Amino acid sequence: MAKINRIQTILMAGVACAALSACGADDIASPGEGAVVIPAPTPTPTPGTPTPTPGVVTPAADCPTIAGADQLTDLGTISNGTSSWRNCGFPARFNSSTAIPKTAGVLYSMPGRVDVGTDQGAASTNTDVTLTIDPGVVIFAGTGNTFLAVNRGNKINAVGTASQPIIFTSRENVLGTATDQSSGQWGGVVLLGRAKITDCLAPAAAAGTTACERDTEGASGALYGGANDADNSGRMSYVQIRYSGFVLSGGSELQGLTPSGVGSGTQIDHIQVHNSSDDGIETFGGTPNFRRLVLTGNEDDNFDSDVGYRGTVQYVISAQRGGNDIGDGFLETDSNGGSAANNGEDALPRQYLKMANFTYIHRSTTGSNGSAMLLRGGADLTLVNGLIVAPTNSCLRIDSTTTVRDADPALQDAGKPRYISVAMQCNGTPYKGSRGVDATAVQSIFEAGANSTISYNPSLTSLFINGATETALTATDPKTIDAAFDTTNYVGAVKDSSDNWYAGWTCNSVTASFGSASGDCTAIPTT
């Protein structure tokens, strides 16, 4: 959730990976170094043609011409002192379907809030505008108060590849001034859908209907919510979102990625959110499913869900920032329900997060949640095949009796939270509770889960790859929890050293290194 008057303490003493094993996915890229970039062979030049300098970008002569009425604005060039690019500005709104091509020597910029289409309304069924972004495209924020809003009834088709991810980032990153401790330099990416939510903007509106909608925090006219849980806001795959979380107004920050009222027809996978000053991902209601997430260096929660979210999440690498004692926790799961007219914490649809195959590295001792995972306020939760490494912190906190009741079909209440094949390394106070739930009750709930333990002594290699201890833990088939999951026979996000789903499309930092196939988060790709 957004933080007001955040106090950030920067401790640059070399504590990046204390007591946590090595911080790289191979021996080439070490923490803070990024990958060793080996330039492609220089082609034989035509006689009389200057030989280009390897690894140095020169700007394109012009911005590409794109089909449709929404044209780019040539804003000149932008340089980091070594490479220069043509800066091609987006319009404030895409009014027709548009494809953004990858063009040598070109970066794209957003002048402020950029809308994809106009809001089609909660009860609409059409698709108006689709913004397509080619693999390898880099888009940066021209100012801090910048975000991309994909409005209801419109789509984004941002599909990169393992070797050519799409990057959303800040102007400072392009200029070369962003560091491994930078954050909050622009807003983020917001997807606005027509699926069911709670906590309606109008107190008398019925939750889960087309009358129930909300506005994006810190913004206006960025509405979401409806009654179509199968709504489709497009696809985002192989995408990095760097240095987001700018305070838009009134102390309200955006997350790196904010799916709001997004339906299950939307595909979200292979997403890295790096150094957001707020949450990595916060999903407000709806039913999107997430696969293969990398959440690094974010300052609030890494995955936050609320206002009636129902979906599955599988394969998550999550690590708090290295070199800095900052960050709240891994999960915040709640659904406060809003007004009494909406039945408060018993508002329907009831929130239910199901997550499988995750590895979380907790480093902060200053987080306001006081625990690696916080569950509260009328929400259900099932975690399976997970690893929590939080040796200096509590692991699990449950607030509110509405989260720990027995199952009640009339309230869509799945019953007490379940922790199945979850191994946790915690401090001497592993459990916390409040609002009618005490630590003993929290302990009883966790220990009721099959194959779960707090006697976990990690043997992870390269920070997040399973070692002998993790391999010996008993896993549970996630499909026994929800048919939408893949079947796996291991705990954690990464089975072994041959399981490299994270490589190439991610970026390296002092927080975590994903190997030589991944570049440095502080650098813009030159190919």
C-alpha positions as CSV (number, residue, x, y, z in Angstrom):
1,M,0.0,0.0,0.0
2,A,1.1,3.6,-0.5
3,K,3.3,5.0,2.1
4,I,3.0,8.6,3.5
5,N,6.1,10.5,4.7
6,R,8.4,7.6,4.1
7,I,11.8,7.9,5.9
8,Q,14.5,6.1,3.9
9,T,17.7,5.2,5.7
10,I,20.5,4.5,3.3
11,L,23.2,2.3,4.7
12,M,25.9,1.8,2.1
13,A,28.2,-0.4,4.3
14,G,28.8,-3.6,2.4
15,V,25.9,-5.6,3.8
16,A,24.5,-6.6,0.4
17,C,24.4,-10.3,0.9
18,A,25.4,-11.0,4.5
19,A,24.6,-14.5,5.6
20,L,22.7,-15.3,2.5
21,S,25.2,-17.1,0.2
22,A,26.5,-15.7,-3.0
23,C,24.4,-13.1,-4.9
24,G,24.8,-14.3,-8.5
25,A,23.3,-16.9,-10.7
26,D,26.7,-17.7,-12.2
27,D,30.3,-16.8,-11.6
28,I,30.5,-14.1,-14.3
29,A,28.2,-11.5,-12.9
30,S,28.6,-10.6,-9.2
31,P,26.4,-8.3,-7.1
32,G,26.6,-4.7,-8.3
33,E,28.7,-5.5,-11.4
34,G,25.9,-6.7,-13.7
35,A,26.8,-8.8,-16.6
36,V,30.0,-8.8,-18.6
37,V,28.8,-7.5,-22.0
38,I,30.6,-9.1,-24.9
39,P,30.0,-7.0,-28.0
40,A,28.9,-8.8,-31.2
41,P,31.6,-9.0,-33.8
42,T,32.1,-5.7,-35.7
43,P,31.0,-6.1,-39.3
44,T,33.6,-5.4,-42.0
45,P,32.9,-1.7,-43.0
46,T,32.4,-0.5,-46.5
47,P,35.5,1.4,-47.7
48,G,35.1,5.0,-46.7
49,T,32.6,4.2,-43.9
50,P,33.6,4.9,-40.3
51,T,33.9,1.9,-38.1
52,P,31.3,2.0,-35.3
53,T,32.5,1.8,-31.8
54,P,31.3,-1.5,-30.2
55,G,28.8,-1.0,-27.4
56,V,28.2,2.6,-28.3
57,V,24.8,3.7,-29.7
58,T,24.4,6.6,-32.1
59,P,21.0,8.2,-32.5
60,A,18.7,7.4,-35.4
61,A,18.2,10.3,-37.9
62,D,14.5,10.4,-37.3
63,C,11.7,9.0,-35.2
64,P,9.9,6.0,-36.9
65,T,6.7,6.7,-38.7
66,I,3.9,4.7,-37.2
67,A,0.5,3.8,-38.7
68,G,-2.5,5.8,-37.6
69,A,-3.2,9.3,-36.4
70,D,-1.2,9.1,-33.2
71,Q,2.3,10.1,-34.3
72,L,5.5,10.4,-32.3
73,T,7.2,13.7,-31.4
74,D,10.9,14.1,-32.2
75,L,12.3,15.5,-29.0
76,G,15.9,15.5,-30.2
77,T,18.5,13.3,-28.7
78,I,19.3,12.1,-25.2
79,S,22.7,10.9,-24.0
80,N,24.4,9.2,-21.1
81,G,27.8,10.6,-22.1
82,T,28.7,7.5,-24.1
83,S,25.7,6.5,-26.1
84,S,23.0,8.7,-27.6
85,W,19.5,7.9,-28.8
86,R,16.8,9.7,-30.7
87,N,14.1,10.6,-28.1
88,C,10.7,9.9,-29.6
89,G,7.8,11.2,-27.5
90,F,4.5,9.4,-27.1
91,P,1.3,11.3,-27.4
92,A,-0.7,12.0,-24.2
93,R,-3.3,9.6,-25.4
94,F,-3.3,6.8,-28.0
95,N,-6.7,7.2,-29.7
96,S,-6.2,4.4,-32.2
97,S,-4.4,1.0,-32.2
98,T,-0.7,1.6,-32.5
99,A,2.4,-0.5,-32.8
100,I,5.7,0.8,-31.3
101,P,8.7,-0.7,-33.2
102,K,12.1,-1.4,-32.0
103,T,14.4,0.9,-34.0
104,A,18.2,1.1,-33.7
105,G,19.2,4.3,-32.0
106,V,15.7,5.1,-30.7
107,L,14.2,5.4,-27.2
108,Y,10.6,6.3,-26.5
109,S,9.5,8.7,-23.8
110,M,6.2,9.5,-22.0
111,P,5.5,13.2,-21.4
112,G,3.4,12.6,-18.3
113,R,0.4,10.5,-17.9
114,V,-0.1,8.5,-21.1
115,D,-3.5,6.9,-21.7
116,V,-4.2,4.0,-23.9
117,G,-7.7,4.7,-25.3
118,T,-10.5,6.3,-23.3
119,D,-12.5,4.6,-20.5
120,Q,-15.2,2.5,-22.2
121,G,-17.1,2.1,-18.9
122,A,-17.8,-0.7,-16.4
123,A,-20.6,-2.3,-18.4
124,S,-18.9,-2.2,-21.9
125,T,-17.9,-5.3,-23.7
126,N,-15.8,-3.9,-26.6
127,T,-12.1,-3.4,-27.2
128,D,-11.3,0.0,-28.5
129,V,-7.6,0.7,-28.7
130,T,-4.6,-1.7,-28.5
131,L,-1.1,-0.5,-27.8
132,T,1.5,-3.1,-29.2
133,I,5.1,-2.8,-28.1
134,D,7.8,-4.7,-29.9
135,P,10.5,-6.8,-28.1
136,G,13.5,-4.8,-27.0
137,V,11.7,-1.4,-26.9
138,V,12.8,0.9,-24.1
139,I,10.3,3.5,-22.8
140,F,11.3,6.1,-20.2
141,A,9.4,8.7,-18.2
142,G,10.1,12.3,-19.3
143,T,9.1,13.5,-15.9
144,G,8.6,12.0,-12.4
145,N,4.8,12.5,-12.5
146,T,4.4,10.0,-15.4
147,F,2.6,6.7,-15.7
148,L,1.0,4.6,-18.4
149,A,-2.7,4.0,-18.0
150,V,-4.4,1.2,-20.1
151,N,-8.1,2.2,-19.7
152,R,-11.1,-0.1,-19.4
153,G,-12.0,-1.6,-22.7
154,N,-8.5,-1.1,-24.2
155,K,-5.5,-3.4,-24.3
156,I,-1.7,-3.5,-24.1
157,N,0.3,-6.1,-26.0
158,A,3.8,-5.7,-24.5
159,V,5.5,-9.0,-25.3
160,G,9.3,-9.1,-25.2
161,T,11.5,-12.2,-25.4
162,A,14.1,-13.8,-23.1
163,S,16.9,-11.9,-24.9
164,Q,14.9,-8.8,-25.8
165,P,12.8,-7.7,-22.8
166,I,10.7,-4.5,-23.0
167,I,11.9,-2.0,-20.4
168,F,9.9,0.8,-18.7
169,T,12.2,3.1,-16.8
170,S,13.1,6.6,-15.7
171,R,14.9,9.4,-17.4
172,E,17.6,9.2,-14.8
173,N,18.3,5.6,-15.8
174,V,18.8,6.7,-19.4
175,L,21.1,9.6,-18.4
176,G,23.2,7.1,-16.4
177,T,22.6,8.7,-13.0
178,A,20.4,5.9,-11.5
179,T,22.1,3.7,-8.9
180,D,21.3,0.5,-7.2
181,Q,19.7,2.6,-4.4
182,S,17.5,4.8,-6.7
183,S,13.7,4.5,-6.6
184,G,10.6,6.6,-7.1
185,Q,11.7,8.3,-10.2
186,W,8.4,7.9,-12.1
187,G,4.9,6.4,-11.6
188,G,4.6,3.0,-13.2
189,V,2.2,0.9,-15.4
190,V,-1.5,0.8,-14.5
191,L,-3.9,-1.7,-16.1
192,L,-7.6,-0.8,-15.6
193,G,-10.2,-3.6,-16.2
194,R,-13.8,-4.5,-15.9
195,A,-13.7,-7.4,-13.4
196,K,-15.4,-7.5,-10.0
197,I,-14.0,-5.5,-7.1
198,T,-15.0,-4.4,-3.6
199,D,-14.5,-1.1,-1.7
200,C,-16.6,0.8,-4.1
201,L,-16.1,4.5,-4.7
202,A,-19.8,5.1,-4.2
203,P,-20.6,3.9,-0.6
204,A,-24.0,2.7,-1.5
205,A,-22.9,0.7,-4.6
206,A,-23.1,-3.1,-4.5
207,A,-19.7,-4.7,-4.5
208,G,-18.9,-6.9,-7.5
209,T,-21.4,-5.1,-9.9
210,T,-21.0,-2.6,-12.7
211,A,-22.0,0.1,-10.1
212,C,-18.9,-0.7,-8.1
213,E,-15.8,1.1,-9.4
214,R,-12.7,2.9,-8.0
215,D,-10.2,5.5,-9.0
216,T,-6.5,4.8,-9.1
217,E,-4.8,6.2,-6.0
218,G,-3.1,9.5,-6.6
219,A,-4.8,10.0,-10.0
220,S,-8.2,11.0,-11.2
221,G,-10.3,9.6,-14.1
222,A,-8.4,6.3,-14.0
223,L,-11.4,4.2,-13.2
224,Y,-11.6,0.4,-12.8
225,G,-14.1,-2.2,-11.8
226,G,-17.2,-4.0,-13.4
227,A,-18.8,-7.4,-13.4
228,N,-16.8,-9.3,-16.0
229,D,-14.2,-11.6,-14.3
230,A,-13.0,-12.9,-17.7
231,D,-12.2,-9.4,-18.9
232,N,-9.0,-9.1,-21.1
233,S,-6.7,-6.1,-20.7
234,G,-4.1,-7.6,-23.1
235,R,-0.7,-9.2,-22.4
236,M,2.5,-8.3,-20.7
237,S,5.4,-10.8,-21.0
238,Y,9.2,-10.4,-20.6
239,V,8.9,-6.9,-19.2
240,Q,11.1,-4.9,-16.8
241,I,9.7,-2.0,-14.8
242,R,12.5,-0.1,-13.1
243,Y,12.7,2.8,-10.5
244,S,8.9,3.4,-10.2
245,G,6.8,4.7,-7.3
246,F,6.8,8.5,-7.8
247,V,4.4,10.3,-5.4
248,L,1.6,11.5,-7.7
249,S,-0.4,13.5,-5.2
250,G,-1.4,13.6,-1.5
251,G,1.3,11.1,-0.5
252,S,-0.1,8.5,-2.9
253,E,2.5,6.5,-4.9
254,L,2.0,4.1,-7.7
255,Q,3.5,0.6,-7.7
256,G,5.7,-0.8,-10.4
257,L,2.7,-2.7,-11.9
258,T,-0.8,-2.0,-10.8
259,P,-3.5,-4.3,-12.3
260,S,-6.8,-2.9,-11.1
261,G,-10.1,-4.7,-11.7
262,V,-8.2,-6.8,-14.4
263,G,-9.8,-10.0,-15.6
264,S,-8.5,-13.5,-16.1
265,G,-8.3,-13.0,-19.8
266,T,-5.3,-10.9,-19.2
267,Q,-1.9,-12.6,-19.5
268,I,0.9,-11.4,-17.1
269,D,4.1,-13.4,-17.0
270,H,7.9,-12.9,-16.9
271,I,7.7,-9.5,-15.1
272,Q,10.5,-7.9,-13.1
273,V,9.8,-4.9,-10.9
274,H,13.0,-3.4,-9.7
275,N,13.4,-0.7,-7.0
276,S,9.9,0.6,-6.7
277,S,9.6,3.0,-3.8
278,D,6.2,1.5,-3.1
279,D,5.0,-2.1,-3.8
280,G,6.4,-4.2,-6.6
281,I,3.0,-5.3,-7.7
282,E,-0.3,-4.4,-6.2
283,T,-3.4,-5.9,-7.7
284,F,-6.7,-4.3,-6.8
285,G,-9.5,-6.8,-7.1
286,G,-10.2,-8.7,-10.3
287,T,-9.0,-12.2,-11.3
288,P,-5.6,-12.0,-13.1
289,N,-3.2,-14.9,-12.8
290,F,0.6,-14.2,-12.6
291,R,3.5,-16.4,-13.6
292,R,7.2,-16.0,-13.3
293,L,7.7,-12.8,-11.3
294,V,11.0,-11.3,-10.2
295,L,10.6,-8.6,-7.6
296,T,13.8,-7.0,-6.5
297,G,14.7,-4.0,-4.2
298,N,11.1,-2.8,-3.7
299,E,10.5,-0.6,-0.6
300,D,7.0,-1.6,0.5
301,D,5.6,-5.0,-0.1
302,N,6.7,-7.1,-3.0
303,F,3.2,-8.5,-3.8
304,D,0.2,-6.7,-2.4
305,S,-3.4,-7.8,-3.1
306,D,-6.7,-6.3,-2.0
307,V,-10.3,-5.2,-2.7
308,G,-11.5,-8.7,-3.6
309,Y,-8.6,-10.1,-5.7
310,R,-9.0,-13.7,-6.6
311,G,-6.3,-15.5,-8.6
312,T,-3.2,-17.7,-8.7
313,V,0.5,-16.7,-8.7
314,Q,3.3,-19.2,-9.5
315,Y,7.1,-19.0,-9.7
316,V,8.2,-15.9,-7.7
317,I,11.7,-14.8,-6.9
318,S,11.5,-11.9,-4.4
319,A,14.4,-10.1,-2.6
320,Q,14.6,-7.0,-0.5
321,R,17.2,-4.5,-1.5
322,G,20.9,-5.3,-0.8
323,G,23.1,-2.6,0.7
324,N,20.2,-0.8,2.4
325,D,18.1,-1.7,5.4
326,I,14.7,-0.9,3.7
327,G,11.5,-2.6,2.8
328,D,8.3,-3.9,4.4
329,G,7.7,-7.5,3.4
330,F,6.9,-10.1,0.9
331,L,3.1,-10.3,1.0
332,E,0.4,-8.0,2.2
333,T,-3.0,-9.7,1.7
334,D,-6.1,-7.9,2.8
335,S,-9.6,-6.7,1.7
336,N,-11.1,-4.2,4.0
337,G,-14.4,-4.1,2.2
338,G,-15.1,-0.4,2.6
339,S,-18.4,0.8,4.0
340,A,-21.0,-1.0,6.1
341,A,-23.3,-0.9,3.0
342,N,-20.7,-3.2,1.4
343,N,-20.7,-5.6,4.4
344,G,-17.3,-4.3,5.6
345,E,-14.8,-7.1,5.7
346,D,-17.4,-9.6,4.5
347,A,-17.9,-7.8,1.2
348,L,-18.2,-10.1,-1.9
349,P,-16.4,-11.2,-3.9
350,R,-14.1,-12.3,-1.0
351,Q,-10.5,-12.1,-1.7
352,Y,-8.5,-15.3,-2.2
353,L,-4.8,-15.3,-3.1
354,K,-3.3,-18.7,-4.0
355,M,0.5,-18.7,-4.5
356,A,2.9,-21.6,-5.4
357,N,6.6,-22.0,-5.8
358,F,8.1,-18.8,-4.3
359,T,11.5,-17.9,-2.8
360,Y,11.7,-14.8,-0.7
361,I,14.8,-13.2,0.8
362,H,14.0,-10.7,3.7
363,R,16.8,-8.3,4.6
364,S,15.1,-5.3,6.3
365,T,14.8,-4.8,10.0
366,T,12.8,-1.6,9.7
367,G,9.6,-2.6,7.8
368,S,6.3,-1.3,9.2
369,N,4.5,-4.6,8.8
370,G,6.9,-6.2,11.3
371,S,6.7,-9.5,9.5
372,A,7.7,-11.1,6.1
373,M,4.0,-11.8,5.4
374,L,0.9,-9.9,6.6
375,L,-2.7,-11.3,6.3
376,R,-5.6,-9.3,7.4
377,G,-9.1,-7.9,6.7
378,G,-11.4,-10.4,5.2
379,A,-9.1,-12.3,2.9
380,D,-8.4,-16.0,2.3
381,L,-4.9,-17.3,1.5
382,T,-3.2,-20.6,0.4
383,L,0.5,-20.8,0.0
384,V,2.2,-24.0,-1.3
385,N,5.8,-24.9,-2.0
386,G,7.4,-21.8,-0.6
387,L,10.6,-20.7,1.0
388,I,10.8,-17.7,3.4
389,V,14.3,-16.6,4.4
390,A,13.9,-14.0,7.2
391,P,16.5,-14.7,9.9
392,T,16.2,-11.3,11.5
393,N,12.5,-10.9,11.4
394,S,9.1,-12.4,12.2
395,C,7.8,-14.5,9.3
396,L,4.0,-14.5,9.7
397,R,1.5,-12.0,11.1
398,I,-2.3,-12.3,11.0
399,D,-4.6,-9.5,11.9
400,S,-8.4,-9.8,12.2
401,T,-10.6,-12.7,13.1
402,T,-12.4,-12.5,9.8
403,T,-9.3,-14.1,8.2
404,V,-9.2,-17.2,10.6
405,R,-12.8,-18.4,10.7
406,D,-14.0,-21.8,9.6
407,A,-15.3,-22.1,6.0
408,D,-18.6,-20.4,5.3
409,P,-19.9,-20.8,1.7
410,A,-22.5,-18.0,2.1
411,L,-19.6,-15.6,2.7
412,Q,-17.4,-17.3,0.1
413,D,-15.0,-17.9,3.1
414,A,-12.6,-20.7,2.3
415,G,-11.7,-21.0,6.0
416,K,-8.4,-20.6,7.8
417,P,-5.4,-19.7,5.7
418,R,-3.3,-22.7,4.6
419,Y,0.5,-23.1,4.5
420,I,1.4,-26.3,2.7
421,S,5.0,-27.3,2.1
422,V,6.2,-23.9,3.2
423,A,9.6,-23.7,4.9
424,M,10.5,-20.6,6.9
425,Q,13.6,-19.3,8.6
426,C,12.6,-16.7,11.1
427,N,13.9,-14.8,14.2
428,G,12.9,-15.8,17.8
429,T,9.4,-14.4,17.3
430,P,8.2,-16.2,14.1
431,Y,4.5,-15.5,14.6
432,K,2.5,-12.3,15.4
433,G,-1.2,-11.5,15.7
434,S,-3.6,-8.7,16.5
435,R,-7.3,-7.7,16.4
436,G,-8.4,-10.8,18.1
437,V,-5.8,-13.1,16.8
438,D,-2.8,-13.9,19.0
439,A,0.6,-15.5,18.2
440,T,-0.4,-18.9,19.5
441,A,-3.4,-19.0,17.1
442,V,-1.1,-18.0,14.2
443,Q,1.3,-20.8,15.1
444,S,-1.5,-23.3,15.3
445,I,-2.7,-22.3,11.8
446,F,0.8,-22.5,10.2
447,E,1.7,-25.8,11.9
448,A,-1.6,-27.4,10.6
449,G,-0.3,-27.2,7.1
450,A,1.2,-30.4,5.7
451,N,5.0,-30.5,5.3
452,S,5.5,-27.0,6.6
453,T,8.3,-26.0,9.0
454,I,10.0,-23.1,10.7
455,S,13.1,-25.2,11.3
456,Y,14.5,-24.3,7.9
457,N,18.3,-23.7,7.5
458,P,18.8,-22.5,3.9
459,S,21.3,-24.0,1.5
460,L,20.3,-21.8,-1.4
461,T,23.0,-21.1,-3.9
462,S,23.3,-17.8,-5.9
463,L,20.8,-16.4,-3.5
464,F,17.6,-18.2,-4.8
465,I,18.6,-21.5,-6.4
466,N,17.6,-24.6,-4.4
467,G,20.4,-26.6,-2.8
468,A,20.5,-29.9,-0.9
469,T,18.3,-28.7,2.0
470,E,15.6,-27.4,-0.3
471,T,15.7,-30.5,-2.6
472,A,15.1,-32.7,0.5
473,L,11.9,-30.8,1.5
474,T,8.6,-32.5,0.7
475,A,6.7,-30.7,-2.0
476,T,3.0,-30.8,-2.8
477,D,1.4,-30.8,-6.2
478,P,-0.1,-27.3,-6.6
479,K,-2.8,-28.7,-8.8
480,T,-4.4,-30.2,-5.7
481,I,-5.0,-26.6,-4.6
482,D,-6.1,-25.1,-7.9
483,A,-6.2,-26.6,-11.4
484,A,-4.8,-23.4,-12.9
485,F,-1.4,-24.2,-11.3
486,D,1.4,-26.1,-13.0
487,T,2.3,-29.4,-11.4
488,T,5.7,-29.2,-9.6
489,N,7.6,-31.6,-7.4
490,Y,9.8,-29.0,-5.6
491,V,9.5,-26.1,-3.2
492,G,10.8,-22.7,-4.0
493,A,10.9,-20.7,-7.2
494,V,14.0,-22.3,-8.8
495,K,14.4,-26.1,-8.7
496,D,18.1,-26.4,-9.4
497,S,21.0,-24.8,-11.5
498,S,19.5,-26.0,-14.8
499,D,16.2,-24.3,-14.1
500,N,17.0,-20.8,-15.5
501,W,13.6,-19.3,-16.4
502,Y,14.7,-16.0,-14.9
503,A,17.8,-15.6,-17.1
504,G,18.3,-13.0,-19.9
505,W,15.2,-10.9,-19.5
506,T,16.0,-9.6,-16.0
507,C,18.5,-7.1,-14.8
508,N,21.3,-7.4,-12.2
509,S,21.9,-5.2,-9.2
510,V,23.4,-5.3,-5.7
511,T,20.1,-6.9,-4.6
512,A,20.4,-10.0,-6.9
513,S,22.3,-11.1,-9.9
514,F,20.6,-13.3,-12.5
515,G,23.7,-14.3,-14.4
516,S,25.7,-13.1,-17.4
517,A,22.8,-13.3,-19.8
518,S,21.2,-10.5,-17.9
519,G,22.4,-6.9,-18.1
520,D,22.8,-4.3,-15.4
521,C,19.7,-2.5,-14.0
522,T,21.6,0.8,-14.0
523,A,22.4,0.5,-17.8
524,I,20.3,0.8,-20.9
525,P,20.9,-2.0,-23.4
526,T,23.0,-1.0,-26.4
527,T,21.7,-3.7,-28.8
